[in-house]
Amino acid sequence: MFTYLNPLVDIWLLVVRFFVGLSMETMSELSSNSSSPAYAVEIRNLVKTYRSSFKRQTFRAVDDVSLSIAAGEVYGLIGPNGSGKSTTMKVMLGIVRPTEGECSIFGISSDRSGSRRLVGYLPENPYFYKHLTGAETLKFYGELCGLRGKSLRAKVEELLEMVGLENAADRRLGGYSKGMLQRIGLAQAVIHDPQLVVLDEPTAGVDPQGSRQIRDLIMSLKERGITVVLTSHLLEQVQEVCDRIGILSKGRMVREGSLEEMIAVEDQTEGALKRPTEGLLKDIEALVAKHADEGAEIIRVGNPRTTLERLFIEATSETESASGNPKPRK
């Protein structure tokens, strides 16, 4: 029986084979790096320059970016359009080679085939065969990854349950919603048990309920010890799931670090009171000690938090100002 293959799907299959193929050289690389590396992803002084055909001009998409992502954490890479996120991600995936600098995945250079076996990838707009069911789709990608027989069937069942699509396993993808397609895409990204999963805009075009389901799936990957790197323009979701973030602007890393530390307002302090009386609210500083016998106590004292959205705008506006462009209106 002849089956027509969509050219876009054929390209996607080549990408899958590119990531899951293991040669004897790959096995040698993995065994030589058997000791646990310090980081899941380590990028040092990354520079990527593209040359245009017009007057042979060059454009620096990524400019001296460095970052380290610990194993098992969720890392958010955010920035405005054209900031260098996609190029950095492509270097991480081994699709693009850096002009300068280096990138390693669990101690293996990202341009080596051994690193790709450790990575699962969900692009922003994955393209699947619409005539296949959810179970057939995962079986198909599992076979591309070398799974067979009982182990493949068990893996398909496990992943369908993980993404909450066991009741839609026999439904064709042509009848799936956008959120369901993203979840089946997430399942195929982890079918070969990668140690690192890269998600490009995983909730793009997904309704709030589907977005929440994908957020929960990201947290479940973290609970399983899988490192997650994601890009998203939905900053509220990034703030909910990420341990650390990096903000790119004009190809440079303008902010990077722990989310809790980065959204702290350093020049302010806030306190939370338990069972305060009306009199205590009138003059908190003077009365806290006096009303201790009434059960009032300070639960927490620390820095109030800004929002990731506000931090993002401030960080990228600084870069715009330095380059001579006006700051956006608040």
N, C-alpha and C positions, 0 to 999 in steps of 0.2 A: 504494500500500500504506500502510495506516494504522499508525503506531507509537505506542504508549502512552508518554507521557513522565511519569516520576515527578516529582511536585512538588518534591522535594528536589533532583533533578537540574536541574530548570528554574531553581531559585534559583542553583545552582552555575554554570549557564551564564550567567546574568545577571552573576554576579561575574566570570566569565572575560571576557565582553564589556566589562564595566566597566574591566578592567585593560588590555585589548589594543586598545580602540578608539582610532583616531588621526584627529583632525579637522584641518582647515587651521590652526586655532589651535594645535593640538599641534605640528605641523610647524614653525610659526613660533617656538614656545617652544624647541624643540630646537635650531634654527639660531641663535637668539639666545644660547643657552648653549653654543655650540660649543667655547669655551675650557674646558679641563679644570678642574673645580672642585676645591677642596682636599679635600673629603670626599665619600664616597658617600652617607652619611647624616649630617645635622647637626641635632640637636635642641637648642633653647635655651629654658630656663625653662618647660618644658611643664607646663601645669596642665589637668586635665580634671575638671570637676565635673558630677555627675549630680544631678538633682532628683527626689526621690521624691514620690509622690502623697500619702503619709501626712504630714499636717501641713506639707506643703511643705518638708520638710527637705532639705538638700543633703548629698551625699557626695562627697568629693574622692578620686577613684580614683588620680589621678597628681598629685603635689605638687612642683612646681618641679624637674623632672628635666631634666638637660642631659647630652648625650653626643655624641661625634663618632666616626664609623666611617670609616676610610680605605679607599679603593678597593682591592679585591683581598684584603682580610683577612677572616677568619672571626671573627664576633663572637657571643658567647653572652650572651643576656639571660635571667637566671635569678632565681628568687625563689619563695617559698611561694605557695600558692593565695591569690588576693585581693590580691596585692602590686602589681598594676598592669601586669603584663607584657602581657596581652592588649590592654588599652586603649592602651598605648604602641605596640604592634604595629599596631593598627587606625589610629592616627594616622599612622604611618609609611606604611601602605598607602593612605591617603587615604579610608578608610571612615568615619572619625570625625574631626570637626574639633575642634581644641583650644579650650578655654575661654580660655586665655591661652598665650602663648609661640608658638613657630614650629617647623616641621619642614620640611627640604628634602631632596630626593633628587637628587643630582648637580647641586645648585644650583637646582633647580626646586621651588617650594613643593609639598608633598605634597597639598594640596587642589586643585592644578591637574591637568588631564587629562594634560598632557605627562609628568608624573612616572610615571604608571601604565604607560606603554609601556615604561619602563625596568625594570619590576619583574616577577619571576615569583613565584608564591605557591603553597605547598603547605600546606593546612590540616591540622589534626590528624587529622580523619576525612573525607577526600575521598570523594565519592559519584559513582561512574561507572555508565554503562549496562552491566549485567552481560551482556547478550546480544552486545555488541561484542567483537571480538578486541583484543589489544594494539595491533596495527598499525592497525586501524580506529579505535581510540580516539585515537591520536596524529594520524591523518589528520583526524579530526573536529575536534580542537582546533586543528590546524594551519590548517584552512580558516577557523575562527573568527578566526584571527590574520592572515588574508589570504594564506596560502601556497597555491600552486596548482601543478599539473603536476609536472614533473620535479624542481623544487626541493623540493616537498612530499614526494615519494617518497624523495628522497635524504635529507631531514631525518629522516623517520620511520626509515629504515634506520640512520642515524647514531646516533640516540638509543636505538633498541632495542639496538644494540651497546654503547653507552655504559653502559646500565643492566643489561646482561647478560641481556636477554630476547629475543634474536634467535631462539632456539629455541622460544620460547613466543609468537611474534608472531601465529600463527594460532589460538591458543587463546582461548576466550572468557574474559572477566574473571571470570565466575561460578566458574571453576575455578582462579583465582589464589589463592595464599596471601596472608596479610596483608603479608608482606615484599615479595612481587611487586607487590601493589597500591600499596604505598608507592613502589616504584621506578618504576612506570609513572606515578604521580603526580608524581614528581620529573622525569621526562622531559617531561610536559606543561607543567610549570612553566618549562622552559627552551626550549620549542619556538620561541618568538619571539625567541630570542637576547637575553634581558634582561641588564642589567649588574649587577642586584641580585636575589638570590633570598632570599626569606623563608620559613623552614621552621618550622612550629609543631609541636613534638613529633614529629619525623620518624621516630622509632623506637618510638613508643608501640605496645605490643602485639606487637612484632616479636621473634622468637626471637634468641638470641645470634649465630647465623650471619647472619641477615638484617640485624641491627643492624650487624655488621661490614661488610657489603656497602654499606649506606647510608653508613657512616662513610667508606669508601673513595670513594664517589661524591662526598661533600662535599669531600674533598681533591682530587678530579679537577676539580671546579668551580673551586676555588681556583687550581689549576695553569693553568686556562684564563683566569684573570684576572677571574673573576666574584666579586663581593662576596657573602658569605653571612651572613645574620643568622638565628640559630636560638634557639629556646627548648626546654628539655628538663629533665626531672626526673632524668635519668640523668647525674649529675654526673661520673662517670668518663669518659663519652663526651665531654662538654663539655671536660673537661681534655685529652682526646686531640686534639681537632680545632681548638680555638679559639685564636686569637692574643691576643684581649683579651676581657674579660668585664665585665658590669655586674650587680650584685646589687641587686634591688629588694626593699623591705620596707615595708609600710604606705604604698605610693605614693611612697616616696622612694628615691633612689639612695644606698645606704649604702656601697657599695664599687664602684670602677670603675677599670680600668687594664689594663696588660699582665699576662697570666696568670703569666708567669715571676716578675715582681716581686711580685705579690700573694700567691703561695704560698710566697715565701721567708720563712724564720724569721730575723728580723733579729738576734736576740741570741745566735745560735749559729753555729758554723763547723764545717764538716766537711772531711775530706781523703780522697782515694782514693790508695792506694799500689799501685805496680806491682812485682811480684815481691818482696814483703817476706820477710825471713828470720824464723825463729822468735824469734831474739834481738831483732829489731827490734820485734816485736809486744809484747814485755814492757814496753818503755818507748819509745814512738814519738817523743816530743818530743826525748829525749836521744840517741837512736840514729840518727835519719834521716841526719844529717850524717856520722856515723862509718861507716855502711854504704853510702855513696854509691858506693864502689868495687865493691860487689857487684851493682850495677845497680838498687838500690832508688831510686825517685824518687816524688815527690808529683805525681800526675797532675792533680789539680784541688783547689783550695781555694776555698770559697765558702759560701753559705748553704744549709743543708739545706732541703728542701721539705716543706711540710705538704701535705695533700690539699685539693682543692677542696671536698669534702664538709665537712671540718672548718672551713674558712674560711667556708663558707656558713652553717653552724650558728652560728658565733661572731658573724657580721655580723648575722644576723636576730635572734639572741637579744638583742643589744644594743638593737635597736629595740623588742622585746617588753618588755625591762626598763624602757626609758624611758617606755613607755606604761602601765606599771603592771601588766603581766601577768607571771606567774612564768616564769622560764627553764625550758626543757625539761631533763629529766634527761639526763646524758651516758651 
